[in-house]
Amino acid sequence: MNNYSRILTLPAMLLLAFGCAEMPQAESASPLDDDVRAVISTKVSGANEASVSDLQVFVFDSEGNFEIKGSGNGQSIEMGCTKGRKTIWTLAGAPELHPSNEDELLNTVTRLEDNDLNSFVMSGSRSLEVGGTTDVELAVKRYVAKVSLGRIINSLSGVYASKELIIKDVYLLNVAANTTLGLSSPTQWYNKMGKENTPADHLIAQCDISASAAHGESCELGCVFYPYPNPTEGNANGGTWSERHTKLVVEASIGGVTCYYPVVLPVLQRNRTYTISDLTITMFGSYNPDIPIDKGTVEFSILVEDWETGQAPHSETI
């Protein structure tokens, strides 16, 4: 018998098939009686956001004990396992892991800086009965969310209408710095109530923009950020640090004076997009990046969608 297992990586989709074959290379915890061969294609069309790299495939038995692992960074991974009920976890873009059981894998901490703009940490899992040839579609999802800001519209009024508006920096505040592969609550935070230097700045900050917009005009920013999920339900503004919603902050200069336009984001979920296409500024901003200004000074709306479905235009006014 020469059945086989195949995992084909499409944009965030893996296809597996299980059967019997010889296992050339893999890590196993015990002798294998019936082998399963897995062939994994890592070619993915589309943008860098959909690329899959550094694949690791873990097979656990019905008790959650580790049975075998396959890994690779090329075109294929070959591995085997015994027959019976299995749970299969696939990771991409994560550091090398060697869990002894499924719980240990799920409790493994993943840090925001483990991600790169060309390679995001992803995972997917499924339980199934292995015996003969079994075809399974296994979806993998990014752990990051995606926050986008399109353009700034200068609608300053009153004494500020004649002032020069310069967009200095755009960044995220109150960002979850970690989670676990099983998505537990974060235990570390970046940019707590203010901008800091963090190892994840390439994902959550765009500084020294120096873009200007005359009154009645706009400037295109196209800022995109990739934070980890923030499950915090209650929000807080300023004061003493406590867990709170992530905020998108536009740091600006109006007539040479620095001010801030914080936008409170909703609860952030993995693999979701949060898009502000237009942000309209009507008045001078806040003196504190963690304290939103009166809603009458900024107009905006936040579109939330699954990452795979694309983004539709929408706007906000501050």
Protein Blocks (a to p, Z undefined) as FASTA:
>chain_A
ZZdddddddehiacddddddddfbdcdfbdcfbdcdddddfbdgdjfklpcehiacdddd
fkopafbdcddfbfbdcddddeddddddddehiacdddfbfklmmmpccdfklpcfkbcc
dddddddddehjaddddddddfbdcdddfbdcdfbehjllmpccddfbdcdehiafbdcf
kopacfbdehehiacddfklmmmccehklpacdehiacdfkpacdddddfbfbdceehid
ddddddddddddeehiacddddddddddehiacddfbacdfbdcdfbfklccdfklpccd
dddddfklopadddddZZ
